[in-house]
Amino acid sequence: GSPNAVLTVWEVASRREVRTITNAHRVRMVAMALSPDGRLLASGATDDTAKVWEVATGQPVVTVECVSWVVGVAFSPDGRLLAIGGHNGAIKLLQVPGWEEVRAVKHPNRVTGVAFSADGRLLAAGAIEGTVAVWDVATGDEVKVFACGSCVKSVALSPNGHLLAAGCIDGSVRLAELRSGV
């Protein structure tokens, strides 16, 4: 992605540009994620939309209208869900394919990014206000909210789902155990 709404797909091994999609969004793209099988690319932008593209053809698959900037997108590890995080705290979970909303959760603050656990059971979202919330994907129940003390720019969960990492704007990485909240 780029500030001028051009989406470029590169082949890493050859460092060759494979495809360029101009006017991917009307404004700046701020989020991107590949599906686990590499066939789909999701993008989010400050035009209040998330879009999904076929990587092989560069053709759009779906455009999802949101009520806020889309600042986080993530595919579940099995590729069956797409999480779309809005700056306003609203997070949609869409089925893939079909693109129907199957669940919605709400972060109490302004979201900066989203991530699934490796088993797809948990969804985490970081926020500008320095918090990370974690939900059970199946039920939508909030599992934990962690205070990080600084704007959270990225979140990740360990492969076993026990540890959460939050990359903060102050340059720190905060770790929390999901069971204890420490």
SULFENPE-V48028 format. One record per residue. N is the residue number from 1. SS is DSSP state (A for helix, B for strand, O for the rest). PSI is psi in degrees with one decimal (999 if undefined). Layout:
# SULFENPE-V48028
N:SS:PSI, N:SS:PSI
This chain:
# SULFENPE-V48028
1:O:164.0, 2:O:165.9, 3:O:-21.0, 4:O:23.3, 5:O:31.8, 6:O:128.8, 7:B:123.8, 8:B:130.5, 9:B:127.7, 10:B:145.1, 11:B:115.9, 12:O:-46.7, 13:O:-43.9, 14:O:-8.2, 15:O:34.4, 16:B:138.1, 17:B:124.1, 18:B:-41.6, 19:B:144.5, 20:B:130.6, 21:B:110.9, 22:O:152.9, 23:O:41.1, 24:O:-38.2, 25:O:167.3, 26:O:-20.1, 27:O:-165.4, 28:O:133.5, 29:B:137.4, 30:B:-2.6, 31:B:147.4, 32:B:145.8, 33:B:140.7, 34:B:143.4, 35:O:156.3, 36:O:-32.3, 37:O:-1.8, 38:O:6.4, 39:O:-26.0, 40:B:147.0, 41:B:125.4, 42:B:142.2, 43:B:148.9, 44:B:149.4, 45:B:170.2, 46:O:9.7, 47:O:16.4, 48:O:30.4, 49:B:151.9, 50:B:141.5, 51:B:150.3, 52:B:135.6, 53:B:147.3, 54:B:122.9, 55:O:-41.5, 56:O:-36.0, 57:O:-19.9, 58:O:7.3, 59:O:142.7, 60:B:141.7, 61:B:-46.8, 62:B:148.8, 63:B:127.2, 64:B:117.0, 65:B:133.3, 66:O:172.0, 67:O:8.5, 68:O:164.3, 69:O:139.5, 70:B:109.2, 71:B:-3.0, 72:B:136.1, 73:B:142.4, 74:B:136.5, 75:B:143.5, 76:O:156.5, 77:O:-29.8, 78:O:-2.4, 79:O:7.6, 80:O:-13.3, 81:B:149.0, 82:B:123.3, 83:B:133.8, 84:B:114.5, 85:B:125.4, 86:B:148.0, 87:O:-27.6, 88:O:1.5, 89:O:-12.7, 90:B:133.0, 91:B:125.0, 92:B:141.5, 93:B:118.8, 94:B:143.7, 95:B:147.2, 96:O:124.4, 97:O:-170.2, 98:O:-39.7, 99:O:24.4, 100:O:141.8, 101:B:123.1, 102:B:-18.5, 103:B:152.5, 104:B:138.9, 105:B:165.0, 106:B:121.8, 107:O:141.9, 108:O:-10.1, 109:O:-172.2, 110:O:115.4, 111:B:145.0, 112:B:-17.8, 113:B:161.0, 114:B:153.1, 115:B:143.4, 116:B:154.0, 117:O:163.2, 118:O:-30.2, 119:O:-2.1, 120:O:4.3, 121:O:-24.5, 122:B:149.2, 123:B:131.3, 124:B:148.7, 125:B:130.4, 126:B:164.0, 127:B:155.5, 128:O:-37.9, 129:O:2.1, 130:O:29.0, 131:B:156.9, 132:B:128.6, 133:B:147.0, 134:B:133.4, 135:B:154.3, 136:B:120.2, 137:O:-39.4, 138:O:-37.7, 139:O:-22.9, 140:O:3.1, 141:O:138.6, 142:B:128.8, 143:B:-46.5, 144:B:156.5, 145:B:127.9, 146:B:140.3, 147:B:127.7, 148:O:-20.2, 149:O:-5.6, 150:O:154.7, 151:O:125.7, 152:B:122.7, 153:B:-25.2, 154:B:153.8, 155:B:150.0, 156:B:151.2, 157:B:143.2, 158:O:157.9, 159:O:-32.3, 160:O:-2.5, 161:O:8.2, 162:O:-21.4, 163:B:136.3, 164:B:137.1, 165:B:134.9, 166:B:119.4, 167:B:123.4, 168:B:155.4, 169:O:-22.0, 170:O:4.0, 171:O:-3.7, 172:O:159.2, 173:B:120.9, 174:B:133.3, 175:B:141.4, 176:B:138.5, 177:B:128.4, 178:O:-30.7, 179:O:-43.8, 180:O:-21.5, 181:O:8.3, 182:O:999
